[in-house]
Amino acid sequence: MWAGIEAGFGKKWRAWLRKPYLIAAAVLLAGTAITIAVVLLAHPHKKEAFDGLPHKYSYLQADSPGKAKLHMMLVAPEDIVLRKAGTPLRPIAAYGINGGFFYGSDLLSVAIMNDSPVNGTPRAYGSGWFNAKYPRGTLVWDGASGTLSVQVVSSGDELEVSDRGHYWAQGGISMNLQHEELWQAAATAEHLPLADDQRMRSGLVYDQDGKLWLIVTQARCTAEEFRTAILETVPGEGREGIFLDGDGSSQMNADEAVLTGDSRPVVQMIAVAGAEQP
């Protein structure tokens, strides 16, 4: 009986092989199935990565009159954790955005918590102790006084804080949101990369009430367009902030928006407290 079934199947199979369009359709369907499987494995549903994390932020999406759509996370400064990443943000079980500039595995922007740089030891190159080459705008939360400021520094040694055991400092480039006449000259002096190019952008902004916004746009825009969108859409008075690393590094993990940039690994993340730290 099995021999008869096998023989019949063989005839049908040979007939099918004589129809090239059927073979092409089968190959296309197989390729599509493989692609879907790879995507699902590489990008599981966002809820799976973030299930169980404390939701210590509020999300806001804002469209400026220009073309920059801002994705923003409102976070209490005391709930910020500067941490090492080493991968794209997407697989990391933490809410937050990308941090400062880097090259390879070296962090080129200040990223310090309580006098400990996130990527090595104090005063070591690439550790996050230095803003490499130039003094640059660094957003500082002074935990003892409960205040936020932007300080232009070259290293952690220059930071002015009340308690060296209770602060964090994130390096970037000064936005000078309160000084329209100064911001471009300051950005030039601090060597803001690719300021006039159309790039994805990210930044940190705070207001006089101590509210802190983590901001990413995947709409390509110049630095000036990004800064203008912030002035037009971010709530609050007395705002100030810094540009962070941009383009493919502009990434965000939130329940409401997972922005992957170009999925490149980043050295450092600005995370919302709640997940286990490495």
Secondary structure, DSSP 8 states (H G I E B T S, - for coil): -HHHHHHHHHHHHHHHHT-HHHHHHHHHHHHHHHHHHHHHHHS--HHHHHTT-----EEEEEE-SSS-EEEEEEE-GGGEEEEEEEE-STTSSS-EEE-S-EETTEE-S-EEETTEETTSSTT-TTBTSB-SSS-EEEEEEETTTTEEEEEEESBGGG---S-TTSEEEEE-EE--TT-TTTHHHHHHHTT-TTTTS-EEEEEEEE-TT--EEEEEEEEEE-HHHHHHHHHHHS--SS-EEEE---GGG--EE-SS-EE-TT---EEEEEEETTS---
